[in-house]
Amino acid sequence: MEDKDKIVVYKSFSDDVAAHMVMDILQENGIECFLSGENLNYTGMPLPIAGINLHLFEKDIPRATEILKEQRQK
């Protein structure tokens, strides 16, 4: 796997709704991404060590950052 194909954790969330909203925005703009750790938060109460991580290709970080910055300005 080349470095440009490296998958990294881009953001971590404690709230699954916020995680899905960001993931949906990025996917609608052509950024391939996925979440991990969601099921750990469905234990009845959130665990301090259990975060929801948004993963994407390292090469997409600049574009993802710009998309989310534009979204916040709306």
mmCIF file of the C-alpha atoms, coordinates in Angstrom:
data_MODEL
# 
_entry.id   MODEL 
# 
loop_
_atom_site.group_PDB 
_atom_site.id 
_atom_site.type_symbol 
_atom_site.label_atom_id 
_atom_site.label_alt_id 
_atom_site.label_comp_id 
_atom_site.label_asym_id 
_atom_site.label_entity_id 
_atom_site.label_seq_id 
_atom_site.pdbx_PDB_ins_code 
_atom_site.Cartn_x 
_atom_site.Cartn_y 
_atom_site.Cartn_z 
_atom_site.occupancy 
_atom_site.B_iso_or_equiv 
_atom_site.pdbx_formal_charge 
_atom_site.auth_seq_id 
_atom_site.auth_comp_id 
_atom_site.auth_asym_id 
_atom_site.auth_atom_id 
_atom_site.pdbx_PDB_model_num 
ATOM 1  C CA . MET A 1 1  ? 0.000   0.000  0.000  1.00 0.00 ? 1  MET A CA 1 
ATOM 2  C CA . GLU A 1 2  ? 1.380   3.402  -0.946 1.00 0.00 ? 2  GLU A CA 1 
ATOM 3  C CA . ASP A 1 3  ? 1.466   6.264  1.551  1.00 0.00 ? 3  ASP A CA 1 
ATOM 4  C CA . LYS A 1 4  ? -1.229  8.097  -0.406 1.00 0.00 ? 4  LYS A CA 1 
ATOM 5  C CA . ASP A 1 5  ? -3.529  5.120  0.212  1.00 0.00 ? 5  ASP A CA 1 
ATOM 6  C CA . LYS A 1 6  ? -2.951  5.181  3.969  1.00 0.00 ? 6  LYS A CA 1 
ATOM 7  C CA . ILE A 1 7  ? -6.171  5.276  6.015  1.00 0.00 ? 7  ILE A CA 1 
ATOM 8  C CA . VAL A 1 8  ? -6.013  7.509  9.085  1.00 0.00 ? 8  VAL A CA 1 
ATOM 9  C CA . VAL A 1 9  ? -8.314  8.651  11.891 1.00 0.00 ? 9  VAL A CA 1 
ATOM 10 C CA . TYR A 1 10 ? -9.337  12.144 10.807 1.00 0.00 ? 10 TYR A CA 1 
ATOM 11 C CA . LYS A 1 11 ? -11.626 13.064 13.717 1.00 0.00 ? 11 LYS A CA 1 
ATOM 12 C CA . SER A 1 12 ? -12.988 11.493 16.887 1.00 0.00 ? 12 SER A CA 1 
ATOM 13 C CA . PHE A 1 13 ? -16.459 12.072 18.290 1.00 0.00 ? 13 PHE A CA 1 
ATOM 14 C CA . SER A 1 14 ? -18.296 11.227 21.487 1.00 0.00 ? 14 SER A CA 1 
ATOM 15 C CA . ASP A 1 15 ? -21.665 11.767 19.783 1.00 0.00 ? 15 ASP A CA 1 
ATOM 16 C CA . ASP A 1 16 ? -22.775 9.353  17.054 1.00 0.00 ? 16 ASP A CA 1 
ATOM 17 C CA . VAL A 1 17 ? -25.175 11.896 15.514 1.00 0.00 ? 17 VAL A CA 1 
ATOM 18 C CA . ALA A 1 18 ? -22.364 14.422 14.985 1.00 0.00 ? 18 ALA A CA 1 
ATOM 19 C CA . ALA A 1 19 ? -20.117 11.680 13.607 1.00 0.00 ? 19 ALA A CA 1 
ATOM 20 C CA . HIS A 1 20 ? -22.746 10.627 11.068 1.00 0.00 ? 20 HIS A CA 1 
ATOM 21 C CA . MET A 1 21 ? -23.438 14.225 10.051 1.00 0.00 ? 21 MET A CA 1 
ATOM 22 C CA . VAL A 1 22 ? -19.767 14.880 9.279  1.00 0.00 ? 22 VAL A CA 1 
ATOM 23 C CA . MET A 1 23 ? -19.404 11.534 7.503  1.00 0.00 ? 23 MET A CA 1 
ATOM 24 C CA . ASP A 1 24 ? -22.483 12.253 5.369  1.00 0.00 ? 24 ASP A CA 1 
ATOM 25 C CA . ILE A 1 25 ? -21.180 15.713 4.384  1.00 0.00 ? 25 ILE A CA 1 
ATOM 26 C CA . LEU A 1 26 ? -17.843 14.271 3.328  1.00 0.00 ? 26 LEU A CA 1 
ATOM 27 C CA . GLN A 1 27 ? -19.391 11.364 1.418  1.00 0.00 ? 27 GLN A CA 1 
ATOM 28 C CA . GLU A 1 28 ? -21.784 13.722 -0.400 1.00 0.00 ? 28 GLU A CA 1 
ATOM 29 C CA . ASN A 1 29 ? -18.686 15.613 -1.544 1.00 0.00 ? 29 ASN A CA 1 
ATOM 30 C CA . GLY A 1 30 ? -16.911 12.518 -2.850 1.00 0.00 ? 30 GLY A CA 1 
ATOM 31 C CA . ILE A 1 31 ? -14.684 11.760 0.148  1.00 0.00 ? 31 ILE A CA 1 
ATOM 32 C CA . GLU A 1 32 ? -14.570 8.052  0.940  1.00 0.00 ? 32 GLU A CA 1 
ATOM 33 C CA . CYS A 1 33 ? -14.760 7.579  4.702  1.00 0.00 ? 33 CYS A CA 1 
ATOM 34 C CA . PHE A 1 34 ? -16.158 5.304  7.406  1.00 0.00 ? 34 PHE A CA 1 
ATOM 35 C CA . LEU A 1 35 ? -16.799 5.231  11.148 1.00 0.00 ? 35 LEU A CA 1 
ATOM 36 C CA . SER A 1 36 ? -15.500 2.839  13.780 1.00 0.00 ? 36 SER A CA 1 
ATOM 37 C CA . GLY A 1 37 ? -16.245 2.466  17.470 1.00 0.00 ? 37 GLY A CA 1 
ATOM 38 C CA . GLU A 1 38 ? -19.966 3.233  17.243 1.00 0.00 ? 38 GLU A CA 1 
ATOM 39 C CA . ASN A 1 39 ? -21.085 0.034  18.918 1.00 0.00 ? 39 ASN A CA 1 
ATOM 40 C CA . LEU A 1 40 ? -19.010 0.755  22.013 1.00 0.00 ? 40 LEU A CA 1 
ATOM 41 C CA . ASN A 1 41 ? -21.269 3.720  22.798 1.00 0.00 ? 41 ASN A CA 1 
ATOM 42 C CA . TYR A 1 42 ? -24.458 1.625  22.874 1.00 0.00 ? 42 TYR A CA 1 
ATOM 43 C CA . THR A 1 43 ? -23.827 0.121  26.291 1.00 0.00 ? 43 THR A CA 1 
ATOM 44 C CA . GLY A 1 44 ? -26.460 2.276  27.978 1.00 0.00 ? 44 GLY A CA 1 
ATOM 45 C CA . MET A 1 45 ? -24.087 5.061  28.862 1.00 0.00 ? 45 MET A CA 1 
ATOM 46 C CA . PRO A 1 46 ? -21.146 6.491  26.952 1.00 0.00 ? 46 PRO A CA 1 
ATOM 47 C CA . LEU A 1 47 ? -17.758 5.194  27.975 1.00 0.00 ? 47 LEU A CA 1 
ATOM 48 C CA . PRO A 1 48 ? -15.001 7.776  28.380 1.00 0.00 ? 48 PRO A CA 1 
ATOM 49 C CA . ILE A 1 49 ? -12.566 5.605  26.426 1.00 0.00 ? 49 ILE A CA 1 
ATOM 50 C CA . ALA A 1 50 ? -15.041 4.759  23.675 1.00 0.00 ? 50 ALA A CA 1 
ATOM 51 C CA . GLY A 1 51 ? -14.884 7.305  20.902 1.00 0.00 ? 51 GLY A CA 1 
ATOM 52 C CA . ILE A 1 52 ? -16.327 7.168  17.437 1.00 0.00 ? 52 ILE A CA 1 
ATOM 53 C CA . ASN A 1 53 ? -13.552 7.574  14.895 1.00 0.00 ? 53 ASN A CA 1 
ATOM 54 C CA . LEU A 1 54 ? -13.953 8.925  11.369 1.00 0.00 ? 54 LEU A CA 1 
ATOM 55 C CA . HIS A 1 55 ? -11.432 7.333  9.009  1.00 0.00 ? 55 HIS A CA 1 
ATOM 56 C CA . LEU A 1 56 ? -10.433 8.515  5.559  1.00 0.00 ? 56 LEU A CA 1 
ATOM 57 C CA . PHE A 1 57 ? -7.519  8.376  3.153  1.00 0.00 ? 57 PHE A CA 1 
ATOM 58 C CA . GLU A 1 58 ? -4.631  10.570 4.242  1.00 0.00 ? 58 GLU A CA 1 
ATOM 59 C CA . LYS A 1 59 ? -4.527  12.153 0.773  1.00 0.00 ? 59 LYS A CA 1 
ATOM 60 C CA . ASP A 1 60 ? -8.099  13.466 1.313  1.00 0.00 ? 60 ASP A CA 1 
ATOM 61 C CA . ILE A 1 61 ? -7.351  15.382 4.539  1.00 0.00 ? 61 ILE A CA 1 
ATOM 62 C CA . PRO A 1 62 ? -6.826  18.808 2.905  1.00 0.00 ? 62 PRO A CA 1 
ATOM 63 C CA . ARG A 1 63 ? -10.027 18.527 0.866  1.00 0.00 ? 63 ARG A CA 1 
ATOM 64 C CA . ALA A 1 64 ? -12.049 17.198 3.813  1.00 0.00 ? 64 ALA A CA 1 
ATOM 65 C CA . THR A 1 65 ? -10.813 20.052 5.986  1.00 0.00 ? 65 THR A CA 1 
ATOM 66 C CA . GLU A 1 66 ? -11.818 22.609 3.351  1.00 0.00 ? 66 GLU A CA 1 
ATOM 67 C CA . ILE A 1 67 ? -15.271 21.037 2.877  1.00 0.00 ? 67 ILE A CA 1 
ATOM 68 C CA . LEU A 1 68 ? -15.974 21.108 6.627  1.00 0.00 ? 68 LEU A CA 1 
ATOM 69 C CA . LYS A 1 69 ? -14.650 24.669 6.926  1.00 0.00 ? 69 LYS A CA 1 
ATOM 70 C CA . GLU A 1 70 ? -17.021 25.799 4.152  1.00 0.00 ? 70 GLU A CA 1 
ATOM 71 C CA . GLN A 1 71 ? -19.892 23.937 5.839  1.00 0.00 ? 71 GLN A CA 1 
ATOM 72 C CA . ARG A 1 72 ? -19.294 25.772 9.158  1.00 0.00 ? 72 ARG A CA 1 
ATOM 73 C CA . GLN A 1 73 ? -19.402 29.137 7.366  1.00 0.00 ? 73 GLN A CA 1 
ATOM 74 C CA . LYS A 1 74 ? -22.907 28.501 6.050  1.00 0.00 ? 74 LYS A CA 1 
# 
